[in-house]
Amino acid sequence: MRRFQNNPEDVARYFYHHLVENPQLKGFFERIAFAILDNSKNRAIIKPFQAIFDPS
């Protein structure tokens, strides 16, 4: 169940843009951690965050 009905990929891209690509914050954070509740079998909520923040 998606409580807020936001597209997880959009949310991940938003955070990446503002926390990593933003010139004022670029390199400021050594580590970024998200608490994501994802009870889905296919990990549909957490996968976009993994793909965008850790593409390796």
C-alpha positions as CSV (number, residue, x, y, z in Angstrom):
1,M,0.0,0.0,0.0
2,R,1.4,3.4,-1.0
3,R,0.1,5.8,1.7
4,F,0.9,9.0,0.0
5,Q,0.4,7.9,-3.6
6,N,3.6,9.6,-4.8
7,N,5.5,7.9,-7.5
8,P,8.6,6.4,-5.8
9,E,10.8,7.2,-8.8
10,D,9.8,10.8,-8.8
11,V,10.4,11.1,-5.1
12,A,13.9,9.5,-5.4
13,R,14.8,11.8,-8.3
14,Y,13.6,14.8,-6.3
15,F,15.8,13.9,-3.3
16,Y,18.8,13.1,-5.5
17,H,18.5,16.4,-7.4
18,H,18.2,18.4,-4.2
19,L,20.7,16.5,-2.0
20,V,23.3,15.4,-4.5
21,E,23.2,17.5,-7.6
22,N,22.4,20.9,-5.9
23,P,25.6,22.9,-6.2
24,Q,25.1,24.3,-2.6
25,L,24.9,20.8,-1.1
26,K,27.1,18.7,-3.6
27,G,29.6,16.8,-1.5
28,F,28.2,18.1,1.8
29,F,26.7,14.7,2.8
30,E,29.0,11.8,3.3
31,R,26.0,9.4,3.6
32,I,22.3,9.7,3.0
33,A,19.9,7.2,4.7
34,F,16.2,6.9,4.0
35,A,13.7,5.0,6.2
36,I,11.4,3.4,3.6
37,L,8.6,1.1,4.5
38,D,8.2,-1.3,1.5
39,N,6.2,-4.5,2.2
40,S,5.7,-5.2,-1.4
41,K,7.0,-8.5,-2.9
42,N,8.6,-6.8,-5.8
43,R,10.2,-4.0,-3.7
44,A,8.5,-1.4,-5.9
45,I,9.1,1.5,-3.5
46,I,12.7,1.0,-2.5
47,K,14.0,-0.1,-6.0
48,P,13.9,3.4,-7.5
49,F,15.9,4.8,-4.6
50,Q,18.5,2.0,-5.0
51,A,18.7,2.5,-8.7
52,I,19.1,6.3,-8.5
53,F,21.4,6.6,-5.4
54,D,23.5,3.5,-5.9
55,P,23.5,2.7,-9.6
56,S,26.5,0.3,-9.4
